[in-house]
Amino acid sequence: MLRHLSEPLPSAVRSSQMRETPRPQETVGDTGTEPPKPRPGRALAHTPGASGSGTPHRSDSRPPQTPRGVRHTGPHGRPGTTPPVPGRPTPFLKFPQLLAVLAVLSLSFGLLSWQIAAYGPLRAADERLGRLVRHSGFPDGPAELLADLGNVMVAPVVLAAAAGYAAVRARRAGEARWWVAPLGAVLALAAVPLLVAPLKALFARPGPPGMAGSDSAGFYPSGHAATAVVAYGAAALLLLPWLRTTRLRGQLLAATGVLTAAVGFGLVRRGYHWPLDVLASWLLGGMLLVALVLAARRLRRTAVRRQ
C-alpha cells in the first residue's frame, strides 16, 4: 500500500484536485488595496542617489530632465529664467564694453575736431564730398523734409511719446524706479544745446557757400543732427525692452539708424551743413546715449539692492 501511495497520481486526478483547490477571492477593485512592492532593478531607477528612498522623477545623481530643473538664476543670484522677465532682453553690451565704445566715440570726435580746427586733409575732403552731395540731383522737397525731421518740432515730440509709454509700462510692471530711464532720456536731449552751442562758438566753422548765413561762423557740429540722433536713439532705447521678439528689436534699431542717416543726408543735401558737421554730431550724440545707458543701469542696480 505504501508503494501505491508513493507513485504519482494520474493526470486526471491531479487536474481534478487543482480545480477543487480554493483560490483567493479578488475583484477588480481590490488591485489597489496594497501598495506595490518595489522590484529589484526598478527601485534604483527612481532614487536620487540613496538606495530605497522611493523619490520619483529623479534618476540617481544626474540633474532632472525637466526644464524646471535646469533654470538659471536671475540677476543678483535670485532664481528666475534667462532673461529674468519674459519679453525683457538682457543688455547686449556690458559695462566694460560700454566704456570701450565711449572711449572710441570720444577719440573719434577729438580727431575730427582737430582736423576742423587745423584745416587738415579731412576738412578738405569733407568740403569736396559736401559739394558732391549738394549737386547730386536728389529732389529738394524730400531733402528738405528729411532735414526737418531733426528740428525741435519733431524729434523731441517723438522722444516725449516714447518716454511716456516706457514710464507707464515700467510702472505697471512694478519697477522700483520706473521714472529713471524716461527722465534720463529727456535730460540727455536737454544736454544737446548745452554742448553744441559752446562747440559752435569754439570752432567757428563757416557753412557751405550759396546758402543764407553761410558767411557766418558756427556750423560745427550740427545741432539738428545731434538732436535727431539723441531723440530717436533714446526713444529706441526706451522702447527696446518692451518688444517681445528679437526681430522687432532689430527692426527698431535698423529704423532708428536709417532715420538718423536720412536726417544727416537732408542737412548736407540742402547745404545746411558739411558732412563732418553731421558726423561729429553723431559721435557727440552717441556719447550722450552711452552715458544715458550707464547712468540708468547704475540707478537701477542701486534700487534693486535696496529692496
C-alpha positions in Angstrom: 0.0 0.0 0.0 2.8 2.4 0.8 4.3 1.7 -2.6 1.0 2.7 -4.3 0.9 5.9 -2.2 4.3 6.9 -3.3 3.5 6.6 -7.0 2.5 9.7 -8.9 -1.2 10.3 -9.3 -2.8 10.0 -12.6 -3.2 13.2 -14.6 -7.0 13.2 -14.4 -6.8 13.0 -10.6 -4.3 15.9 -10.4 -6.4 18.1 -12.6 -9.5 17.5 -10.5 -7.6 18.4 -7.4 -6.3 21.6 -8.9 -9.8 22.6 -9.9 -11.0 21.9 -6.3 -8.2 24.0 -4.7 -9.8 27.3 -3.5 -8.4 30.5 -5.0 -8.1 33.8 -3.1 -11.2 35.9 -3.7 -10.1 39.1 -5.6 -12.1 41.6 -7.5 -11.1 44.3 -10.0 -11.4 46.9 -7.3 -9.1 45.1 -4.9 -6.0 45.5 -7.1 -5.0 48.9 -5.5 -5.6 48.0 -1.8 -2.0 47.3 -1.2 1.0 49.4 -2.3 3.1 47.7 -5.0 6.3 46.2 -3.7 9.5 47.5 -5.3 11.0 45.1 -7.7 14.8 44.6 -7.9 16.2 46.6 -10.8 13.5 49.2 -10.9 13.7 50.9 -7.5 17.2 52.3 -8.2 16.0 54.0 -11.3 13.8 56.3 -9.2 16.2 57.2 -6.4 18.2 60.5 -6.4 21.3 58.7 -5.1 20.2 56.9 -2.0 19.0 53.3 -2.3 15.4 52.7 -1.5 14.4 56.3 -1.0 11.5 56.0 -3.3 11.6 59.6 -4.6 10.1 59.6 -8.0 11.0 61.6 -11.1 14.7 61.6 -10.3 17.5 59.4 -11.7 20.3 58.8 -9.3 22.7 61.8 -9.1 22.0 63.2 -12.6 20.2 66.5 -13.0 16.5 66.4 -13.6 15.4 66.2 -17.2 12.6 68.7 -16.9 13.0 72.4 -17.9 12.1 73.4 -14.4 15.2 71.8 -13.0 17.7 73.4 -15.3 16.7 77.0 -14.7 19.4 79.6 -14.3 19.5 82.2 -11.7 18.4 85.7 -12.5 20.4 88.9 -11.7 21.9 89.2 -8.3 21.7 85.5 -7.6 17.9 85.4 -7.5 16.1 82.4 -9.0 14.5 83.0 -12.4 14.8 82.5 -16.0 17.1 84.0 -18.6 16.1 86.7 -19.3 14.7 87.3 -15.8 11.5 88.8 -17.1 9.7 87.4 -20.2 10.0 89.8 -23.1 12.8 91.9 -21.4 16.1 91.4 -23.3 19.3 91.1 -21.4 21.7 94.0 -22.1 23.7 93.4 -25.3 26.7 95.3 -24.0 28.3 95.0 -20.6 29.9 97.7 -18.6 33.5 97.3 -19.9 32.2 97.2 -23.5 30.2 100.4 -23.0 33.3 102.1 -21.6 35.2 101.0 -24.7 32.5 102.3 -27.0 32.5 105.6 -25.1 36.3 105.9 -25.5 36.2 105.2 -29.2 33.5 107.8 -29.7 35.4 110.4 -27.7 38.7 109.8 -29.6 36.9 110.0 -32.9 35.2 113.2 -32.0 38.6 114.6 -30.9 40.2 113.6 -34.2 37.5 115.3 -36.3 37.6 118.4 -34.2 41.4 118.6 -34.6 41.1 118.3 -38.4 38.4 121.1 -38.5 40.4 123.4 -36.3 43.8 122.8 -38.1 42.4 122.8 -41.6 43.6 119.3 -42.1 43.2 117.0 -45.0 40.0 115.6 -43.6 38.4 119.0 -43.7 39.4 119.5 -47.4 38.0 116.1 -48.3 34.9 116.9 -46.3 34.2 120.0 -48.3 34.6 118.2 -51.6 32.2 115.5 -50.5 29.7 118.1 -49.4 29.7 119.7 -52.8 29.1 116.4 -54.5 26.2 115.6 -52.2 24.7 119.0 -52.8 24.8 118.7 -56.5 23.7 115.0 -56.5 20.3 115.8 -58.1 18.3 114.5 -55.2 14.9 116.4 -55.1 14.9 119.5 -52.9 11.5 118.8 -51.5 12.2 115.3 -50.0 15.7 116.5 -48.8 14.1 119.5 -47.0 11.6 117.1 -45.4 14.4 114.8 -44.2 16.3 117.8 -42.8 13.2 118.9 -40.9 13.0 115.6 -39.0 15.8 116.9 -36.9 14.3 120.1 -35.8 12.9 120.8 -32.3 9.3 120.5 -33.5 9.5 116.8 -34.5 12.3 114.9 -32.8 11.6 115.9 -29.1 7.9 115.1 -29.6 8.8 111.6 -30.7 11.0 111.2 -27.6 8.3 112.5 -25.3 5.8 110.0 -26.6 8.3 107.1 -26.2 9.2 108.3 -22.7 5.6 108.4 -21.6 4.9 105.0 -23.0 8.0 103.5 -21.3 7.2 105.1 -18.0 3.6 103.7 -18.0 4.8 100.2 -18.9 7.6 100.2 -16.2 5.2 101.4 -13.5 2.6 98.8 -14.4 5.4 96.2 -14.3 6.2 97.2 -10.7 9.7 98.5 -11.3 11.1 100.4 -8.3 12.4 103.4 -10.2 10.2 103.4 -13.3 10.9 107.1 -13.9 14.7 106.8 -14.2 15.1 105.8 -17.8 12.5 108.3 -19.2 13.8 111.1 -17.2 17.4 110.3 -18.2 16.4 110.4 -21.9 14.8 113.8 -21.5 17.9 115.1 -19.7 20.1 113.7 -22.4 18.2 115.6 -25.1 18.3 118.8 -23.0 22.1 118.5 -22.8 22.4 118.7 -26.6 22.2 122.5 -26.9 24.3 122.9 -23.8 27.1 121.1 -25.6 26.6 122.1 -29.2 26.4 125.9 -28.6 29.9 126.2 -27.0 31.4 124.0 -29.6 29.9 126.0 -32.4 31.4 129.2 -30.9 34.8 127.5 -30.3 35.4 126.1 -33.8 33.5 128.9 -35.7 33.4 126.9 -39.0 31.7 128.7 -41.9 28.8 126.9 -43.6 28.5 125.7 -47.2 28.6 128.5 -49.8 25.5 129.7 -51.5 23.1 129.4 -48.5 21.8 132.2 -46.4 24.1 132.8 -43.5 26.9 130.7 -44.9 29.4 133.5 -44.3 28.7 133.5 -40.6 30.5 131.0 -38.3 29.1 128.3 -36.1 28.2 125.3 -38.3 30.3 122.6 -36.5 28.8 120.5 -35.1 25.2 120.3 -36.4 22.6 121.0 -33.8 19.8 119.3 -35.9 21.9 116.2 -36.4 22.7 115.9 -32.7 19.0 116.5 -31.8 18.0 113.7 -34.2 20.5 111.1 -33.0 19.8 111.7 -29.3 16.0 112.0 -29.6 15.5 109.0 -31.9 18.2 106.9 -30.3 16.9 107.5 -26.8 13.4 106.7 -27.9 14.6 103.4 -29.3 16.4 102.5 -26.1 13.3 103.2 -24.1 11.1 101.0 -26.4 13.6 98.3 -26.8 13.0 96.4 -23.5 9.2 96.2 -24.2 9.5 94.5 -27.5 9.0 90.7 -27.2 10.9 89.4 -30.1 14.5 89.8 -31.3 13.2 90.5 -34.8 11.2 93.5 -33.7 14.2 94.8 -31.7 16.4 94.5 -34.7 13.8 96.3 -36.9 13.6 99.1 -34.4 17.3 99.6 -34.3 17.6 99.5 -38.1 14.8 102.0 -38.5 16.4 104.3 -36.0 19.7 104.2 -37.9 18.1 104.8 -41.2 16.1 107.7 -39.9 19.2 109.3 -38.3 21.2 108.9 -41.5 18.3 110.3 -43.6 18.3 113.5 -41.4 22.0 113.9 -41.9 21.7 113.4 -45.7 19.0 116.0 -45.9 21.1 118.5 -44.0 24.1 118.1 -46.3 21.9 117.9 -49.5 20.2 121.2 -48.7 23.5 122.8 -47.8 22.8 123.5 -44.2 26.0 121.6 -43.0 29.1 119.9 -44.2 29.3 116.1 -43.8 31.8 116.3 -40.9 29.4 118.6 -39.1 26.8 115.8 -39.2 29.3 113.0 -38.4 30.7 114.9 -35.4 27.1 115.4 -34.1 26.5 111.6 -34.4 29.6 111.0 -32.3 28.6 113.5 -29.7 25.0 112.1 -29.6 26.4 108.6 -29.3 28.4 109.6 -26.2 25.3 111.0 -24.6 23.4 107.8 -25.3 26.1 105.7 -23.8 26.2 107.9 -20.8 22.4 107.6 -20.5 22.6 103.8 -20.5 25.4 103.7 -17.9 23.5 106.0 -15.6 20.2 104.2 -15.9 21.9 100.8 -15.2 23.7 102.3 -12.2 20.5 103.7 -10.7 18.5 100.5 -11.4 21.1 98.3 -9.7 21.1 100.6 -6.7 17.3 100.3 -6.4 17.4 96.5 -6.7 20.0 96.3 -3.9 17.9 98.4 -1.5 14.8 96.2 -2.0 
